[in-house]
């Protein structure tokens, strides 16, 4: 991620604050926008921040945004803005029955490519590769061997289904991200910046710091507590890993064991209610149940998860 400074840092900060403020306004007031419009706005903000903050290659982190990335931000806004300008047409048309115009096809193709590239920059190449493979399978069906053979999709239908319907880019994952996940992320970030993360760390140290295998147990307790406000394994490691891993190494834990304990403890934060990983929100949407039921169902497995890890550290320390 780029460490921006000057006007670039100010612009990105304004965009990020505007995104957070808009989604809080949209979900917590009676004046919420149309669902489809909310998804367009969510994607526009997300693509803009992705190209502002993440370079083409991970090793290159200049303090300014290159012109090409500014162009990609502008292109992202154009593609999403096209959906707003032709909102009634996009919402009311019958997908695949109404053929796409040449402009529709161009906008859809660029929109899909922009989403794939933004995904690659932010979380790596694995997910975009999987998506491209599925798209290619749909297009290359007539040339696939034996059981993989099918009639195939035209390029127009592929673009239509992926960009202009609610079953592709603007499907369930983006819906969940724009309606639920972002609010929990904002809430967790507020608690973290307000000192709740450090409080959990101090609290865990007071509980388990003096016991056998204390630093390892502190990692388990602090990670479970921080997981309640984060739902992110990476954020969990960043908050307490810098302290617990050196502590474990100083008290006799092998370096690989200390890293493994912190990684496993932090990963459990994704299943620790009330704020869990994004998969929990997607699960609630697919199952058609309230997120509260998902939280209740996850409570017992989360307790057993951390209980088993705590016991493993205890017995290892005693041995």
N, C-alpha and C positions, 0 to 999 in steps of 0.2 A: 504494500500500500504506500502511496506517495505521502511524504511529509511536506505538505504545501506550506508556503509562507506568503506574506503580503496580500495582494488583492485576490490571488487564487484561493488562499485559505479563507478569506472573508466571503467570497462568492459561494464556495462549497459549504461553509458554515451556514450561510443564509438558506441555501437550498435544503440542507439537512433539517434545519429548524422548521422551515416551511413545510416539509414533508411530515414531520412529526406533529406539528400543530394542526395541519389539515386533517390528518387521520384521526386525531383525538376529537376534533370538531365534528368530523363526518360520522363517527361512530357513537359519540356521547351526547349528541343533540338531536332534536326533533327535525332538524333541517338536513338530514343525510341525503346525499345525492343518489341518483339512480345507480343501481348495482353495477351496471356495465360502465357507466361513466367513472365510477370509483376505481374500477380495474384499469381503465385507460390512464387515469391520473397516477395510480400506483406504479404502473409500468414506466410511465414517463419519468417519474422521480427516480425509480430504481436504475434505469438505464443511464440517466444523466450522472448519478453518483458513481455508478460503476466505471464509466469512462473518465470521470474526473479523478477518481482516486486510485484506480488500478492500471498500471502500465501494461504495455503489450507483452513485455517479458518481466518476470519477477525480479531479475537482477538489476533492472533499470528503474531507479526511483528518484527522478529529478524533482526539484522543488517547484517546478512549474508544469503546467499542462501543455503538452505538445499541440501544435496546430491540427494534426490529424485527429487527435482525440476530441478536440473542440468541434471538428467537423462531424465526428461520429455522434457527439451529443446533439448537434443541430439536426443531423439526419434522423436520430431517434425521435426528436420532438416533431419533426415533419411527419414521420410515419404514424405516430400516435395522434398528432394533430389532424391528420387526414381522417382518422376515425371519428373525431369530433365534428369536423366540418360536414361529413356525410353520415352523421349519427343516425338519422331516421332511416336512411337507405340501408345502413349496415344492420340495424336492429330488426327491421321489418322484412328484409329480403329472405327468400327461402334458399338456404345454402345448397350448392351443387345444382339446384334447379334453375336459378338465375345465373347465367354465365358472368364471369368477371370481365370487367373492361380491361384494356391494356394497362391503364393507370393503376387499377386495383391489383393487378398481377405484380407490377413493379413494386408497389408499396408493400404488399404482402411478402414478397421475396426478400426485400431489404429488411423488413421487420423481423422476419425469422432469423436471418443471418446476424442481425444486431443482437438478438436475444442469445443466440448460441455463442457469439464472441464475448458478450458480457458475462455469461455463465463460465466460460473458459477462464476468463481473467480472474474471476472472484473465487471460484471453488476448484479450478483445475479442469483438465481435459476429459476426465472420465465420463461425466454426465453428457456433455455435448457429443462425444463419440457415440454413446449409446443412442442418443436422439437421432443423430445422422444415420446410424445403421438402420433404425426403424423407418426413417423417411426413405432411405434407399431401398429397403425391402418392399415398401409400398410401390415405388416407382418401377422396380426391376422384376416384379412378379412374373411376367410372361417369360422371362429368360432364366428363372430359377429352376433347379433340378427337382425332379420327383415330388416328394411331399411338400416341398417349399414353393412349388409352382402355384400361381394364382393369376387371375385376370389382370391384375395390376391397376394402378391409379394413374391418371394423367397428372401432369405437373399442375394444371389449373385446379383440379380437385384437391390435390395435396396442399397447395397454398390456401385455397378456400377453407378447407377443414382445419388447417393449423392456425390461420391468422384471423379469419373472419367469422368463426363460430365460437361457441363456449366450450368446445371440446379439445381445444389446442392450447395455444399460449394463454388465452383468457379463460382457462378451465378451472378445475377445483383447486389445484395448488396455489395459483395466483389469488383466487377468491379467498382462500383461507389466510394467505399472507396479508392481504389488504384489509381483511375484516377483523381477524383475531390476533394473529401472530405479532403484528407490528405494535399493537397496544401492550401486549405482554413484554415485548422488547423494550418499549419506552418505559414501562413501569420498572422493569429490572434494572435498566440503565440509571434511572432516577435513584433507586435504592443503593446501587453500587456507588454512584458518585456522592451520595449523601453520607457515606461512611458505613453502610450496613454490612458491606463485605468485610471490612476490617473488624467490625464488631463480632461477626461470626467467627473470624479467625481467633480473636482474643477469647471469645467464649469457649471455643473448642479447646484451646490451649489450657484454659482453666479447668476444664472437665477431664481431659486425658493427658495433659502434658507431663504429669508426674508418674504415670503408670508405666509398666513394662512395655517397651516398644512405643513409648509415648509419641514421638514425632510422627510415626506411621499412623497411629490412632488419631492424632490431631488432623492429619491429612484427610482421613475418612470422615470425621465429624464435621470439619470445616467445609469439605466438598459437598456433603449432604445438605448442610445448611445453606450454602451459597447456591446449590442447585435449585432450591425453592424459589429463588428470585431470578435465576438466569436461564436454565434450560439449555445451556451451551457448554459443551465439554472444553472447547478452546478458551472461552472466557473464564471458566473455572480454573484451568491450569494457570492462566495468566494472573489471576488474583492471588492464589495461595501457593502455587508451585514454586515460585521464586524463593519462598521461605521454607516450606516443608521439605523440599528435596535436599537442600544443604543441611538442614537439621537432621534428617534421617542419615545422611552420609557421615556426619560427625559422630553420631551415636552407634555406628557400627554396621548400618545397612550397606550392602553393596550398591554401587552406583546404579546398576541395571535394576536392582530390586526397588530402590527408591523411586526411580523414574516409572517403573511399572505400577507401583502402588498409587502414585499420584495420577497416572493416566487412567487406571481402572476406577479410582475414586471419583475423578472428574467426569468420566464418561457416564457414571450413574446419575449425574445431575440431569441428564436428559429424560429420565423416567421419574424424577422426584417432583411430586405435585407441590404447589399448584401450577408453576410455570414449567412446562416440559418442552421437549423438542418439537419442531414443526410437525413431525410425523403424527403427534398426538392430535393436533388440530385437523390434519387431513383425515385421520381415522374417524374423528367425530363427524366430519362432513360426509364421508363415504357411508358410514353406518347409519346416519340420520338420527344420532342421539346427541344429547347435550354434552358439552365439554365437562360439566360437573360429573357425569357418570364415568367418563374416561379417567378423570382425576381419582375418583373413589376406587375404580378398578385397579389403578396403578399404585395405590398406596401400599398394599400388602407386598407386592413384588419388590417395590423400592426398599421397604424395611428389611426384607429378607436379603436383598442384594447387599446393602451396607452392613447388615448384621453378619453375613457370611464373610465379608472382607475384613471386618473388625476382628472376628474370631480367628481368621487365618493369620492376621498380623500378631495377635496375642499369643497364639500357640507357637508361632515361629520365634517370637521374642523369648518366650519361656524356654524353648529348646536351646 
